[in-house]
Amino acid sequence: MMPCNKEVVSDMLKSVLSLLLSLALAVSYPLSAYADSEPMFEPPLESSSAYSSDTGALSDNDQESNAQKAGGGEFDCSDGTAKSHEEAVLPEGVLDAYSIGEILDFVYLESSFVSLGGTQRVVVSFADLDMGITSAKLQYQRPGCNGLLSIDASDIVDGAVLFELEPDAIQAVGEYELVAVQVSLASENPNFSFTIALDECNDDFHPYIFSVVASEAVDEQSVSMSAYAIDENGSLTQANDVESALRIAADSANDEGGDRESKNDAPSALSRGLDARRTTSTLQDGKLVVALDPGHGGSDSGAVNEDKGLQEKNLTLKIAQYCKLELEQYFGIDVYMTRTSDEYVGLEERVNRAIAAGSDVFVSIHINSAGGNGAEVWVPNDSSWYGDLHDVGWDLGNKVLSKLVALGLADRGVKFDDYIENGGLFYPDGSPADGFSVIRNSRKNGIPGIIVEHAFIDNAENAAFLQSDDNLKKLGMADAEGIAQQYGKSKKPYYLQGIDFSPDASQGIGQPVLISARVSGDTRGLNYKYVWHKSGQDWNDGQWGIVKDLGGTSTVSWQQNEPGDYEIFCDVVDATGDVMSSVADYRIDPWAFAAAALSSSEPALGDAVTVSASVQGDTAGLSYKYSYENLS
Ligand SMILES: [Zn+2]
């Protein structure tokens, strides 16, 4: 799955890499500093210069045709053209993926599938828009083939570089993988360039791959696109950063537009990157940030069923928490909660919080009321403005709903509506705005927002269902499965099933409790952290503590001198830093019966035997009863 183990690269080497990178970006810095700063590491300047001299790369005068570089059109890679490029291997000392996040903002592939004879556009955007890129070269390959192919940038707009792989650059049916991007910067040293590897150590996302397929194989699926913003860990940064980077690049391209034909393509490809960012490809996934929005809270209890003691605000928070735990079992998903306690949050604020957290999708969790039975999901309407969000929301809504219906809830369908009150509300293009605030405001921020109405709090059958914590967990898991399915996420090779206790469910005060994470699958390299929290207490009240901080031991001992109900939280952290969590309830009793004891196990006939009970904790008010049985 992961071609490189993160542990292989020491923290020291990582910091050296980032130092080198920051030096590389500060082009005025004396170039000799590379060699001086860290002798262990092959200086990128030397190696990339060597590479430049080998290939004559990065020159505007490089007129070598794409056809030659791209190799032949044979699927088996055995054609001479491809082999003739075997010498074009990557230089030593290429900046690896640990540095990618510091220098690259995102890599965008216009299409996951390209029909034979079509054009693939790739945009590589750098974090520093003012780095002064003068030329750039994209290296790519067909996995399993020796030949390394390359193509020069067809446009450079501030920090964004456009590569157009025209038909002669992608001649053969099959997979293509981006290997590296090599850039030259405006510098006093005209040979100054560096190379960034794209093909390995990609941490928790897949390599950048697209497929060239025979024309008839391209269907509607072919429009799926990919864009990434990468942080230093190789995961997505905030959406705002990506979008602003894209917009700046696109605006700038528009300003200069028209003087070259390829310039006209740049803004459209770049702006399509925005669309890709919103829809998030199911094939090439960066980290998906899912905003879970537990409806209502604080003074707003939502719908209530007083007879059953149910309040919507509590149910939605629990469902969201269970949903979060389940989503964390998948690769490449980060979860953001718009509230984590019994807090009042306004509708617009909910979306604002989610957007600030870089969310890609907004899922609002609710319980219905006022007559009805079953589950329904509200999605963005079919207005033309950001019309793709309707499609994404519709698909997502249907996936979530089908999971809920599988639990036995009645299917009330996926729905959408327009804002019609007071003469209506309209999007900038005149199309009707969505009726629900969170859906409307998510759409304004370019992400799909849906509202999941899980069941009816005032329907007897539904209310009985909602009274069970197990069922709330099933609802949260159903939501999570629908979301993961929509975005093509797969489960991790290990699974945190829950937390085991010994003794099982309760223990007396001051007595040790053994806590262990129940993890299935491949547990190598996992670390564990345990936290206790007194149930129902505000976290600010200090009624919590760390049982054991992060470490490789999966079983820990805990004891409490305060009786009561507790929650035990467990974080399991893998080698990539990804966190999976679980929580379980445990009861500390005011006292515990440890053992009965006899003063003698084999007394002589007629001797008195003293029987005593050993009880820990508060024994005040306890009564004792002893009995015996003759076993002979
Ligand atoms: Zn509600």
Residues whose N, C-alpha, C, O or C-beta is under 5 A from the ligand:
A	BS01	ZN	G295 G302 H366 I367
